[in-house]
């Protein structure tokens, strides 16, 4: 009987540890400062892909399909990310997971679209 009690106790301990790690991941949002992301939007059946580097100083580099570098600014509060590119387009997104951000954007012509960012992870 003692043997089963200790096995159940150990199993419960691992379960509580797993729940704690999961809830910490859900409730804490790491800064995106210094990270690189792949940008996607699917606008009018054309898929647009770019790279974004969120620098530590609150600036960003947005590299478009043609390799042109555009400069912008960003800020993060908890799981909300706001950034702008060339003072022309404004983006507001939500960090869904540690490696996925989804949101909407608007430019100065009042055109809107949906975007997604995926963290650039090199193996």
Buried (B, 14 or more C-beta within 10 A) or exposed (E): EEEEEEEEEEEEEEEEEEEEEEEEEEEEBEEBEEBBBBBBBEEEEEEBEBBBBBBEEEEBBBBBEEEEEBEBBBEBEEBBBBBBBEEEBBBEBEBEEEEBBBBBBEBEEEEEBEBBBEBEEEE
